[in-house]
Amino acid sequence: LDFAPVLQEFVNNGGMVVFCGTSGAQPIINSGLMSINVTGFDTGTPLNVLDATHPITEGITASFPPSNGTYPNFYSDPDVVTLVEQAPGAFGGGGSVVAYRPIGNGYVVSLTFDYFSSEENAKKLLANTLKWAESLSVVPWLDYSPTEGNVGYPDQTTIDVTLDATDLLGGTYVSEL
């Protein structure tokens, strides 16, 4: 069964797919969401946070040891953003350990830990990724305009809200502006 088109449509429409612990990277490659030139290997060298300001890396130690089951990758998509990487060791290896790629209205995230045996930073990276996903939740069936602005006291403004139920199943839907 080929899930690639379903995953691609989900991400394009604002969803987020998170890949964890992909030795050989076949799930990522088969999804068509991220292109991988080479799968690296854990060199045993420390993992280094490249962007400590991103929500995924919030509260992560700047440099920390790899967990057993860390599978770095080298991505060929120019829009992949690496947040944590491992430097090559004496025999090569290393690569992106935590990376994401914006696609359409959504994201794909790769956390290359298998979580069989993981240390605290790896666990926090997964928790932060899920919090980030929640904060980005896109409501494709709800649109409003304007999307930003200021209204001083005692002024007022009108916000136009449009609900498109075309692709919705029956049920109750809730969102916040």
N, C-alpha and C positions, 0 to 999 in steps of 0.2 A: 504494500500500500504506500503510495507516494504522498507524504504529508507536505512536501515543499510548497505547492501552490496554496494550500490552506494557511500555512505559517506565513508565507509572503503576503497574502491578502490581509491577514490579521495584523501584521506589523504595519503595512502600508496604511491601514485604516486607524492607526493610533495605538495598537497593542504593543506589548513588550514581551519578547521571548528571551529567557535566560538559560544559557547553556552552562553546565558545571561538569568538571572532571572528564574531559573528552580525550582520553588517550587515543592517538591516531586521528582525532578530530573528525571522524566520519559523520557524526550527527550534524555538526556545523556545516561541513562540506555538502552533505546531501540536502540540507535545507535550502541552499542557495542564498542564504542571508549574509554570509561572510565568506570571502574567498581566502584560502590559505595557501601560501606558496610552499611552506615547509612547516612540519611540526617539529618544534624544538624538543629538547629534553632537559630535565632538571639537572642543572650543573652543581647544585649544592651551594651556589653563591647566594648571598642575600637578595631578597626581593626589594625593589626600590619604588616608592610612591613618586610618580612624576607630577601629579596635580593633587595637592592636598586640599584644594578648595572645592573639588567636586563632591556632590552629596554621597557618592559611592565610597569615597576615600575619607570621609569625615571621621575623625578620631582614630585613624589608623597610624600606627608607628611608621615613621619615615623610612625605615629599613628594618626588615624582619626576616627570619629564616623561613625557607619554604617548608610546607607541610609534606609529609609522605604522600605521594600521589599528586604532584604539581606538574602540569603538562603545558609548558609555554608553546605559543604559536607565533608564526610570522604571517601577518595578513597582507594581502596584495591590494585590497580596496583602499583608495587614497583617503577616504573619509572615515576610516577606522581611527578612533581615538584611544590610545593606550594610556591607562591610568597607573598601572603597576607593571614593572618589567623586571626581568632577571637578566643580568649581564652574562655574556658568554663565559664559559669556563675555559680551562686549558685545552679542551678538546671540542670547543664549539658549544652548541646548545643555547639555552636561554631563550629570550623572546618575550612577547606580550603575555602577561599572566592575567591581568584584568583589562578588558577593553570593551568598548561599545561602538555601535555604528548607528547613526540616524538613517532611517529608511522611511520615506513618505512622511506620515504623521507619527510614526512610532520608532522604536529602538530594538536592537538586538544587543544583548550583553553576553560576554564570555568571561566566566570565572573558571580558570583552568585547574581548580582543585577538585579532587574526587570526593572529598569530605568523609572518606573512610577513616582517616586519621588526620585531624586538622588542628591547627593552633588557633588562638583567640582572634588574631587579625583576619584569618581566612573566614572564620565564622561571622565576624562583624562586617566583612565585605559583603557577604550574602545578605545579612540583615539590612544593611544600608541600601543594597540594590533593590530589595523588596519595598523599602520605605520610599525610595526614589520613584519606583514604578507607581506606587499609590499616589504620590504627589503629582504625577504627570497624567493621571487618569483623564483621558480625553472622552468627552461625551459627544460622540458623533451625531447624535440625534437632536442636539440642542445647540442653537446658535444665538448669539446676542450681539447687539451693536448699540453704542460703541463698546469696545473691549477695554478701553482705558480712558482716563480723564479725571478732572478735579471739579468738584462742585462745592463752592463756598457757602457758608451759612449766610443768609437764609434762602439762597438760590435753590433751584431744583432742575432736574433734567429727566428726560424720558429715555428709558432703555427698551429697545425693541427686542423681544424674545420670540424666536421661531422654533417650533417643535416639528421635526420631520419623523413621523412614525412609519415611514415606508418599509424599512427593513426590520422593524421591531416585532418581536413575538408578543402575544398577549401577556399582560402582567402589569405590575406597578414599577415605575422607574422613578428614581430620586436623584437629584443633583443639587449642587449649590453654585451660586454665582459669586 
